[in-house]
Amino acid sequence: MSDEIRITKKVFKKGDDGYKIVSVRMKDELIACLDDISVKTNRSRNELINLLLEAAVKIVKIDE
């Protein structure tokens, strides 16, 4: 019986974690609001934006 256990490193490829990087242009005022909420909720701006977008896509209605 061997005295060691060998485990190979997991190789992460772009997108393997279920996330993709998206670049968005925002007005300074919106970023300031997000940063304010971020400080008050102790969440990163990225986490906050994801939470807000997840909530928004669930309630959006499209007018024909």
C-alpha positions as CSV (number, residue, x, y, z in Angstrom):
1,M,0.0,0.0,0.0
2,S,1.3,3.5,-0.9
3,D,2.0,6.1,1.7
4,E,0.9,8.9,-0.5
5,I,-2.2,10.0,-2.3
6,R,-1.8,11.7,-5.6
7,I,-4.4,14.2,-6.9
8,T,-4.0,16.1,-10.1
9,K,-4.7,19.8,-10.3
10,K,-8.1,20.7,-11.8
11,V,-7.6,22.8,-14.9
12,F,-10.0,25.7,-15.1
13,K,-10.9,26.9,-18.5
14,K,-12.5,30.2,-19.3
15,G,-16.2,30.0,-18.3
16,D,-15.9,26.7,-16.4
17,D,-17.2,28.3,-13.2
18,G,-20.5,29.2,-14.9
19,Y,-19.6,32.9,-15.2
20,K,-18.7,35.0,-18.1
21,I,-17.0,38.4,-18.1
22,V,-19.2,41.2,-19.5
23,S,-18.3,44.8,-20.0
24,V,-21.0,47.4,-19.5
25,R,-20.8,51.2,-19.9
26,M,-22.6,53.0,-17.0
27,K,-23.1,56.6,-16.0
28,D,-21.0,57.9,-13.1
29,E,-24.2,58.6,-11.1
30,L,-25.3,54.9,-11.4
31,I,-21.9,53.6,-10.4
32,A,-22.0,56.0,-7.4
33,C,-25.4,54.6,-6.4
34,L,-24.2,51.0,-6.7
35,D,-21.1,51.8,-4.7
36,D,-23.2,53.4,-2.0
37,I,-25.5,50.3,-1.8
38,S,-22.4,48.1,-1.9
39,V,-20.9,49.8,1.2
40,K,-24.2,49.7,3.1
41,T,-24.8,46.0,2.3
42,N,-21.1,44.9,2.7
43,R,-21.2,43.3,-0.8
44,S,-18.9,43.8,-3.7
45,R,-20.2,45.9,-6.6
46,N,-20.0,42.8,-8.8
47,E,-22.1,40.7,-6.4
48,L,-24.6,43.5,-6.0
49,I,-25.0,44.0,-9.8
50,N,-25.6,40.2,-10.2
51,L,-28.2,40.2,-7.4
52,L,-30.0,43.2,-9.0
53,L,-29.9,41.7,-12.5
54,E,-31.2,38.3,-11.3
55,A,-34.1,40.1,-9.6
56,A,-34.8,42.3,-12.6
57,V,-35.0,39.6,-15.2
58,K,-37.6,37.7,-13.2
59,I,-40.0,40.7,-13.2
60,V,-39.4,42.2,-16.6
61,K,-42.5,42.4,-18.9
62,I,-42.1,42.9,-22.7
63,D,-44.8,45.0,-24.4
64,E,-45.7,43.9,-27.9
